[in-house]
């Protein structure tokens, strides 16, 4: 897991469990450049940590099962 992926995952865990959040909210929490955040989200989706649905992002585990 890269630093950017860990930052995005940590930001996702700060939102209420089970909530789908806009990418912009994740971007505001992480303070990463857009391209780095999108790359991190793509990596997290590939590994099964997050679910991407257009502009919305959701943790696949509600933030409880992944040990990072």
C-alpha positions in Angstrom: 0.0 0.0 0.0 1.4 3.4 -1.0 1.4 6.5 1.2 -1.3 8.0 -1.0 -3.5 4.9 -0.7 -3.1 4.9 3.1 -3.9 8.7 3.2 -7.1 8.1 1.2 -8.1 5.1 3.2 -7.6 7.0 6.4 -9.7 9.9 5.1 -12.4 7.4 4.1 -12.5 6.0 7.6 -13.2 9.5 9.0 -16.6 9.5 7.3 -19.6 7.7 8.8 -19.6 4.0 8.1 -21.4 2.8 5.0 -21.7 6.3 3.6 -20.9 7.0 0.0 -18.9 10.2 -0.3 -18.1 12.5 -3.2 -14.5 12.3 -4.5 -14.2 16.1 -3.7 -14.8 15.4 0.0 -12.0 12.8 0.0 -9.8 15.3 -1.9 -10.5 17.9 0.7 -9.6 15.5 3.6 -6.4 14.2 2.0 -5.0 17.5 0.6 -3.5 15.4 -2.3 -3.3 16.5 -5.9 -6.2 15.2 -7.9 -4.1 12.9 -10.1 -2.5 11.3 -7.0 -5.8 10.8 -5.3 -7.4 9.3 -8.3 -4.4 6.9 -8.7 -4.7 6.0 -5.0 -8.5 5.4 -5.4 -7.9 3.2 -8.4 -5.3 1.1 -6.5 -7.7 0.8 -3.5 -10.5 -0.3 -5.8 -8.3 -2.9 -7.4 -7.3 -4.3 -4.0 -11.0 -4.3 -2.9 -10.7 -1.6 -0.2 -13.1 0.9 -1.8 -16.0 0.8 -4.3 -16.1 3.5 -6.9 -19.5 4.5 -8.4 -19.0 7.4 -10.7 -18.1 10.4 -8.5 -19.0 8.6 -5.3 -16.6 6.5 -3.2 -17.5 3.9 -0.4 -15.4 1.7 1.7 -16.1 -1.9 0.8 -15.7 -3.1 4.4 -17.2 -0.1 6.2 -13.7 0.5 7.5 -13.7 -2.3 10.0 -11.9 -5.3 8.5 -8.8 -4.0 6.7 -5.6 -3.8 8.8 -3.3 -1.2 7.2 
